[in-house]
Amino acid sequence: MPELIVHKFGGSCLRDKGDIDRIGQLVSSFTAKSVIVVSALWGVTDRLMRAANDPHYAGRLVEDLRRQHLRFSPGIEDSMHYDKFTKILNGISNDLVNLSTEPSNPAARNRILAAGERLSALVVAHRLQHFGLDAHPVGAEDIGLRLKGRTAAKIVDLENSKLTLSRDNIIGIPILTGWFGEGDDGEIAILTRGGSDHSASAFANLLKADRVILWKDVDGILALNPRWGIASPTVDYLGYGEAIELSVHGASILHPFTVEPLIESGIPLEIRNVFAAVGTNATTLIGPDILSSTSKIKAIGCKTGVAIITTPKPLKNEFFQIIEEEGITVWSLNSTPSGSRLIISAHDLEIVEQELEDAKIESRTAIVSMVGNGIDTTIVELLNLKTEVISESEHGLRLILDTEDLTGSLAKLARCNGLISQ
């Protein structure tokens, strides 16, 4: 069978109509069968969110969206897609009216948000047909993609999706919508922001793809997040576990749930720069974990704001129920009959604070994850930084860092591990 590649293009790759032409060039350069997953055009989701949150001030949004998408794909008004294009825009208008009278209508809100991906799939498919590509727009929930949850969901429900996925509409080069699907209640459910990357990896799992390519406007995953202003090299290879560890510690280029659907089948994930020369190799490759006896730090992740919670007695079941329902990450937990100590992000503290009777709460600057294997903890100790190691695994070392100079401290950690020059 020919190779099957899932290509994912996010909003940063869809800023003007020339970008769709670029997508056509890139996809055509592969001899493999292609599946394309798209996000909404650049800026559209933000505008839809603002309108859904305050529909009284939506104004000329629908007409603006019509003009924007027509600019991306001229001639769509004379194509077979125009009836559906108009139907989606009319649906936005109707749901904005519904929200103006019933603000707590989650189904209407989600239909508005999903419209951005629907419109994008239509204009991308129409434009790619001009390249002679057999492109067809397909809504994720229209082919049976199921999400775990109602209204808002964290992940795709792979097991149920395998039972409900209809392949009848997956013909030619399908242009699939990312970010949403059918929730547990049969209504549209939305993933968290950036979740269309997770959609792409889920489709790869369901369609038994050979690889996934995430097309970005950057050169792969850097050893340190650019937000810290520390120049660092691109990481050429990450194991699945390493990629997950880095994604939950501030690697914004990679959604935390992107990798998980790929692990069981060993599907590799490539990150490529959409503006690089056609035929350029992937800048970062993610695949099976390769353990080594040698110590090597590949990247450093960092999440600011840490709360250390110490209680004189075990935590109640209600507390852990809130943790699960809210999707709060617990970085470390030590619970005994005589008390508990756990570490969470500071911004999650307000959600659980009412369940913390007689708790002592301390603040720290950040949680840092040094991603790699065979890490020598004595290196950290020699840096004279205020740190506390809270966990160690084959994928990396997590520590709490308390400092008034976070950027300088991260630079020290990167320097001593050879990620940046002296």
C-alpha positions as CSV (number, residue, x, y, z in Angstrom):
1,M,0.0,0.0,0.0
2,P,1.2,3.6,-0.7
3,E,2.4,5.6,2.3
4,L,-0.3,7.7,4.0
5,I,0.7,11.1,5.5
6,V,-1.5,13.3,7.7
7,H,-0.5,17.0,7.1
8,K,-1.7,19.5,9.7
9,F,-1.8,23.2,8.8
10,G,-2.6,25.6,11.6
11,G,-3.8,29.2,11.5
12,S,-0.2,30.5,11.4
13,C,0.1,28.8,8.0
14,L,-3.2,30.4,6.7
15,R,-2.5,34.1,6.9
16,D,-3.3,35.0,3.2
17,K,-4.4,33.2,0.0
18,G,-0.8,32.7,-1.0
19,D,-0.4,30.3,1.9
20,I,-3.0,28.0,0.4
21,D,-1.0,28.0,-2.8
22,R,2.0,27.0,-0.7
23,I,0.1,24.2,0.9
24,G,-0.7,22.9,-2.6
25,Q,3.0,23.0,-3.5
26,L,4.1,21.2,-0.3
27,V,1.5,18.4,-0.5
28,S,2.1,17.9,-4.2
29,S,5.8,17.4,-3.5
30,F,5.0,14.1,-1.7
31,T,4.3,11.0,-3.6
32,A,2.3,9.5,-0.7
33,K,-1.4,9.6,-0.3
34,S,-2.3,12.8,1.8
35,V,-4.9,13.7,4.4
36,I,-4.9,17.4,5.3
37,V,-6.2,18.7,8.7
38,V,-6.8,22.5,8.9
39,S,-7.4,25.1,11.6
40,A,-9.4,28.2,11.1
41,L,-7.8,31.0,9.0
42,W,-5.4,33.3,11.0
43,G,-7.4,35.3,13.6
44,V,-10.8,33.9,12.8
45,T,-11.2,31.8,16.0
46,D,-10.3,34.8,18.2
47,R,-13.0,36.9,16.4
48,L,-15.6,34.1,16.7
49,M,-14.8,33.8,20.4
50,R,-15.2,37.5,21.0
51,A,-18.5,37.4,19.2
52,A,-19.8,34.3,21.1
53,N,-18.8,35.9,24.4
54,D,-20.6,39.1,23.6
55,P,-23.0,38.6,20.6
56,H,-24.6,42.0,21.0
57,Y,-21.4,43.5,19.7
58,A,-20.8,41.1,16.8
59,G,-21.7,43.8,14.3
60,R,-20.6,43.0,10.8
61,L,-18.7,39.9,11.7
62,V,-20.5,37.6,9.3
63,E,-20.0,39.9,6.3
64,D,-16.4,40.4,7.2
65,L,-15.9,36.6,7.4
66,R,-17.5,36.2,4.0
67,R,-15.2,38.8,2.4
68,Q,-12.1,37.4,4.1
69,H,-12.8,33.8,2.9
70,L,-13.7,34.9,-0.6
71,R,-10.3,36.7,-0.8
72,F,-8.6,33.5,0.2
73,S,-10.4,31.4,-2.4
74,P,-11.7,33.5,-5.3
75,G,-14.4,31.9,-7.3
76,I,-15.9,29.8,-4.5
77,E,-19.2,31.6,-5.1
78,D,-19.5,29.9,-8.5
79,S,-18.5,26.5,-7.2
80,M,-20.3,23.5,-5.8
81,H,-19.1,24.6,-2.3
82,Y,-21.0,27.9,-2.2
83,D,-24.3,26.5,-0.8
84,K,-22.4,25.0,2.1
85,F,-20.3,28.1,2.5
86,T,-23.5,30.3,2.7
87,K,-25.1,27.8,5.1
88,I,-22.2,28.0,7.5
89,L,-22.3,31.8,7.5
90,N,-26.0,31.8,8.0
91,G,-25.6,29.4,10.9
92,I,-23.2,31.8,12.6
93,S,-25.8,34.6,12.3
94,N,-28.6,32.4,13.7
95,D,-26.5,31.2,16.6
96,L,-25.4,34.8,17.5
97,V,-29.1,35.6,17.7
98,N,-29.6,32.6,19.9
99,L,-26.8,33.6,22.2
100,S,-28.1,37.2,22.5
101,T,-31.3,35.8,24.1
102,E,-29.8,32.7,25.7
103,P,-26.2,33.4,26.7
104,S,-25.7,30.1,28.5
105,N,-26.4,28.0,25.3
106,P,-23.2,26.0,24.9
107,A,-24.4,24.2,21.8
108,A,-24.9,27.5,19.9
109,R,-21.5,28.8,21.2
110,N,-19.7,25.7,20.0
111,R,-21.4,25.8,16.6
112,I,-20.1,29.3,16.2
113,L,-16.5,28.4,17.1
114,A,-16.5,25.3,14.9
115,A,-17.6,27.4,11.9
116,G,-14.0,28.8,11.6
117,E,-12.6,25.3,10.8
118,R,-15.6,24.5,8.5
119,L,-15.0,27.7,6.5
120,S,-11.3,27.0,6.3
121,A,-11.8,23.5,5.0
122,L,-14.1,24.8,2.3
123,V,-11.8,27.5,1.0
124,V,-8.6,25.3,1.2
125,A,-10.3,22.5,-0.7
126,H,-11.6,24.9,-3.4
127,R,-8.3,26.5,-3.8
128,L,-6.4,23.2,-4.0
129,Q,-8.7,22.0,-6.7
130,H,-7.1,24.7,-8.9
131,F,-3.8,22.8,-8.5
132,G,-5.5,19.7,-9.9
133,L,-5.7,18.1,-6.5
134,D,-8.7,16.0,-5.7
135,A,-9.5,17.9,-2.5
136,H,-12.8,17.5,-0.6
137,P,-13.8,19.4,2.6
138,V,-14.9,17.1,5.5
139,G,-16.3,18.0,8.9
140,A,-14.8,16.0,11.7
141,E,-18.1,15.1,13.4
142,D,-19.7,14.4,10.1
143,I,-17.5,11.3,9.7
144,G,-18.0,10.2,13.3
145,L,-15.0,11.7,15.2
146,R,-15.9,11.4,18.9
147,L,-14.5,13.4,21.8
148,K,-14.4,12.5,25.5
149,G,-16.6,15.0,27.3
150,R,-19.5,17.4,26.7
151,T,-19.2,20.9,25.3
152,A,-15.5,21.0,26.2
153,A,-13.2,18.0,25.8
154,K,-9.5,17.3,26.4
155,I,-9.0,14.4,24.0
156,V,-10.4,12.5,21.2
157,D,-12.2,9.3,22.2
158,L,-10.2,6.9,20.0
159,E,-12.1,3.7,21.0
160,N,-15.5,5.1,20.2
161,S,-14.2,6.9,17.1
162,K,-13.0,3.5,15.8
163,L,-16.6,2.2,16.0
164,T,-18.3,5.3,14.5
165,L,-15.8,6.6,12.0
166,S,-17.3,6.6,8.5
167,R,-14.7,6.4,5.7
168,D,-17.3,6.9,2.9
169,N,-16.5,10.7,2.8
170,I,-12.7,10.2,3.1
171,I,-12.1,10.3,-0.6
172,G,-9.3,11.8,-2.7
173,I,-7.5,14.3,-0.5
174,P,-9.8,14.9,2.4
175,I,-9.5,18.4,4.0
176,L,-10.5,17.6,7.6
177,T,-11.5,20.1,10.2
178,G,-9.5,20.0,13.4
179,W,-10.3,21.1,16.9
180,F,-13.8,19.8,17.3
181,G,-16.0,16.6,17.1
182,E,-19.0,15.0,18.5
183,G,-19.2,15.0,22.3
184,D,-20.8,12.5,24.6
185,D,-24.2,14.2,24.3
186,G,-24.2,14.1,20.5
187,E,-23.6,17.9,20.3
188,I,-20.4,19.5,19.0
189,A,-17.6,19.5,21.6
190,I,-14.5,21.7,21.4
191,L,-10.9,20.8,22.3
192,T,-8.6,23.2,24.1
193,R,-6.8,25.8,22.0
194,G,-4.1,24.2,19.9
195,G,-6.1,20.9,20.0
196,S,-6.2,20.6,16.2
197,D,-2.7,19.1,16.4
198,H,-4.2,16.4,18.6
199,S,-7.0,16.0,16.1
200,A,-4.4,15.4,13.4
201,S,-2.6,12.7,15.5
202,A,-6.0,11.1,16.3
203,F,-6.8,10.9,12.6
204,A,-3.4,9.4,12.0
205,N,-4.2,6.7,14.5
206,L,-7.7,6.0,13.1
207,L,-6.6,6.0,9.5
208,K,-3.4,4.0,10.2
209,A,-1.2,6.6,8.8
210,D,2.5,6.1,8.3
211,R,3.5,9.6,9.7
212,V,2.2,12.9,10.7
213,I,3.6,16.3,9.7
214,L,2.8,19.4,11.7
215,W,3.5,22.4,9.5
216,K,4.5,25.4,11.6
217,D,5.9,28.9,10.9
218,V,9.0,28.1,13.1
219,D,12.0,25.8,12.8
220,G,10.9,22.9,15.1
221,I,11.1,22.6,18.8
222,L,13.9,24.7,20.5
223,A,15.9,23.5,23.5
224,L,14.4,26.5,25.4
225,N,11.2,28.3,24.7
226,P,11.9,31.5,22.8
227,R,9.9,33.5,25.4
228,W,12.9,33.4,27.7
229,G,15.0,35.4,25.2
230,I,17.8,32.7,25.3
231,A,19.0,31.6,21.9
232,S,19.1,27.8,21.7
233,P,19.3,25.1,19.0
234,T,16.5,23.1,17.5
235,V,16.0,19.6,19.1
236,D,16.4,17.2,16.2
237,Y,14.9,14.1,18.0
238,L,12.5,13.6,20.9
239,G,11.1,10.3,22.2
240,Y,7.4,10.2,22.8
241,G,7.8,10.5,26.5
242,E,10.3,13.3,26.2
243,A,7.9,15.2,23.9
244,I,5.0,14.8,26.3
245,E,7.1,16.0,29.2
246,L,8.3,19.0,27.3
247,S,4.8,19.9,26.0
248,V,3.3,20.1,29.5
249,H,6.2,22.3,30.6
250,G,5.8,25.2,28.3
251,A,6.7,24.0,24.8
252,S,3.8,25.9,23.2
253,I,4.6,24.6,19.7
254,L,3.3,21.2,20.8
255,H,-0.2,20.5,22.3
256,P,0.1,18.2,25.4
257,F,-2.1,15.5,23.9
258,T,-0.7,15.5,20.4
259,V,1.7,12.6,20.9
260,E,-0.4,10.1,22.8
261,P,-2.5,8.7,19.9
262,L,0.7,7.9,18.0
263,I,2.5,5.8,20.7
264,E,0.9,2.4,20.4
265,S,1.4,2.2,16.6
266,G,4.8,3.9,16.7
267,I,3.7,6.6,14.2
268,P,6.4,9.2,13.8
269,L,5.6,12.9,14.0
270,E,7.6,15.5,12.1
271,I,7.6,19.2,12.7
272,R,8.5,21.2,9.5
273,N,8.7,24.9,8.6
274,V,6.0,25.7,6.1
275,F,8.3,28.4,4.6
276,A,11.4,26.3,4.2
277,A,12.4,25.2,0.7
278,V,10.3,22.3,-0.7
279,G,12.0,19.0,0.0
280,T,13.6,20.3,3.2
281,N,13.9,17.6,5.9
282,A,11.9,17.8,9.2
283,T,13.5,20.1,11.8
284,T,12.3,18.0,14.7
285,L,11.3,14.4,14.6
286,I,9.3,12.7,17.4
287,G,9.2,8.9,17.7
288,P,9.8,6.0,20.0
289,D,11.8,6.6,23.1
290,I,15.5,5.7,22.8
291,L,17.1,5.1,26.2
292,S,20.8,5.7,26.5
293,S,23.3,5.1,29.2
294,T,25.0,8.4,28.5
295,S,23.7,11.6,30.2
296,K,22.2,14.0,27.8
297,I,19.8,17.0,28.3
298,K,17.9,17.7,25.1
299,A,15.7,20.6,26.2
300,I,14.5,22.5,29.3
301,G,10.9,23.3,29.9
302,C,9.6,25.8,32.4
303,K,6.2,26.7,33.8
304,T,6.0,29.8,36.0
305,G,4.1,30.0,39.3
306,V,4.1,27.1,41.7
307,A,2.0,26.4,44.8
308,I,3.3,23.9,47.4
309,I,0.4,22.7,49.5
310,T,1.0,21.0,52.9
311,T,-1.9,19.6,54.9
312,P,-1.9,18.1,58.4
313,K,-4.3,15.3,57.3
314,P,-5.1,13.3,54.2
315,L,-6.9,15.2,51.4
316,K,-10.6,14.5,50.9
317,N,-12.0,12.6,48.0
318,E,-13.8,15.8,46.9
319,F,-10.5,17.5,46.4
320,F,-9.3,14.8,44.0
321,Q,-12.7,14.9,42.2
322,I,-12.2,18.6,41.5
323,I,-8.6,17.9,40.3
324,E,-9.9,15.4,37.8
325,E,-12.9,17.4,36.7
326,E,-10.9,20.6,36.1
327,G,-8.0,18.8,34.5
328,I,-5.5,20.2,37.0
329,T,-1.9,18.8,36.7
330,V,-0.4,17.7,40.0
331,W,3.3,17.9,39.6
332,S,4.0,15.9,42.8
333,L,1.9,14.2,45.5
334,N,2.9,12.6,48.7
335,S,0.0,11.5,50.9
336,T,0.1,9.6,54.2
337,P,-2.3,9.2,57.1
338,S,-0.4,12.0,58.9
339,G,-0.7,14.5,56.1
340,S,-0.2,15.4,52.5
341,R,2.1,17.5,50.3
342,L,1.3,18.3,46.7
343,I,2.5,20.7,44.1
344,I,0.4,22.4,41.5
345,S,0.5,25.5,39.3
346,A,-0.3,28.7,41.2
347,H,-3.1,29.6,38.7
348,D,-5.0,26.4,39.7
349,L,-4.9,27.2,43.4
350,E,-8.0,29.3,43.4
351,I,-10.0,26.4,42.0
352,V,-9.2,24.0,44.9
353,E,-8.5,26.4,47.7
354,Q,-11.9,26.0,49.4
355,E,-11.1,22.3,49.8
356,L,-7.8,22.9,51.6
357,E,-8.7,23.2,55.3
358,D,-5.8,24.0,57.6
359,A,-3.4,23.9,54.6
360,K,-0.1,25.6,54.5
361,I,0.5,27.2,51.1
362,E,3.9,28.3,49.8
363,S,4.8,30.0,46.5
364,R,7.8,29.3,44.3
365,T,9.0,30.8,41.1
366,A,8.7,27.9,38.6
367,I,8.7,24.3,37.9
368,V,11.5,23.2,35.5
369,S,11.7,20.0,33.5
370,M,15.1,18.9,32.2
371,V,14.2,16.6,29.4
372,G,16.5,13.8,28.5
373,N,17.8,10.6,30.2
374,G,20.7,9.6,32.4
375,I,20.7,13.0,34.1
376,D,23.3,13.6,36.8
377,T,21.5,15.5,39.6
378,T,24.8,16.6,41.1
379,I,25.2,19.1,38.2
380,V,22.1,20.9,39.4
381,E,23.4,21.0,42.9
382,L,26.6,22.6,41.9
383,L,24.9,25.6,40.3
384,N,24.1,27.2,43.7
385,L,20.5,27.7,42.8
386,K,17.5,27.3,45.1
387,T,16.1,24.1,43.8
388,E,14.2,21.0,44.9
389,V,14.1,17.8,42.8
390,I,10.6,16.5,42.9
391,S,10.7,13.6,40.5
392,E,13.0,11.8,38.2
393,S,12.2,9.4,35.3
394,E,13.7,8.0,32.1
395,H,12.3,11.1,30.3
396,G,13.7,13.8,32.5
397,L,14.1,15.5,35.8
398,R,11.5,17.8,37.4
399,L,12.6,20.4,39.9
400,I,11.2,23.4,41.7
401,L,13.2,26.6,41.2
402,D,12.9,29.7,43.4
403,T,14.7,32.7,42.1
404,E,14.4,36.4,41.4
405,D,16.2,36.0,38.0
406,L,14.4,33.2,36.2
407,T,15.9,33.9,32.8
408,G,19.4,33.9,34.3
409,S,18.8,30.7,36.2
410,L,17.5,28.9,33.1
411,A,20.5,30.1,31.2
412,K,22.8,28.6,33.9
413,L,21.0,25.3,33.7
414,A,21.2,25.3,29.9
415,R,24.8,26.4,29.9
416,C,26.1,23.7,32.3
417,N,24.3,21.0,30.3
418,G,25.7,22.1,27.0
419,L,22.5,23.4,25.4
420,I,24.0,26.9,24.9
421,S,27.5,28.2,24.6
422,Q,29.4,29.8,27.5
